[in-house]
Amino acid sequence: MPRTAVTRVTHSCHLIEIGGRTFLTDPWFSTRPGYYQGEPIAIGIPDLPRLDGVLISHDHYDHCDLEAFAAYRDRSVPLFVAETVVDAARRHGFTDVTALKPWQDVEVGGVTITATPAKHGVYEVTFVLRAGADAVYFAGDTMLIPELAEIPDRLGHISVALLPTNGLYIRPADNMQVVMNADEAAELTAILRPELAVPHHYAFTKGFLGDRLITHSDKNPQSYRDATRDLAPGTSVRIVEPGIRTEL
């Protein structure tokens, strides 16, 4: 069986290889005013491999860029999504769309995909993919909430965790926090105890004015590595540039 591996595309968009299958998470392949990856898009849509499924955590544009992703060569690719994404996915021509609520699961070619809880500015789910002894947790851009502590008891050992770390705050909304920060991501890492953790969702920028007037965030993934060193010393944290394939 091929080894479990993750390739960051950009932001929270990854290619996950597990159980001989390949999945894409939270597609984001374009930009618009106020929404910039802050890092390269390492793989364009024409260069994506054949996908066995696509996971979409919620309907925010930087995680659910369906207008761009509709250019993917096979719109019959299975999409596993938060229920708020279903209608938009079908409007963009995707024909195999399955909504998953927390703790619901499906099987794709020997890989079990389980939706797990999340909390964000809009409805969101996160996901665990399992094949054999390997499991990858994809956290989208959730906050740290108590329900996430149920993951090891319900779903077993997590091998790889893909976690947001920028602690995004919305300034006009009384500095409301909508994404876990580095310390909170380290707390979750200590709960999940993966062998490998990869931070994501930290380079995002709304541009010079947007970052000063609308959002505030920590763009340094080293903050997460430092926090995890203390809270989860058994986990290897790899800060991975887009386009780099990382094997478990």
Disulfide bonds with the S-S distance in Angstrom:
none
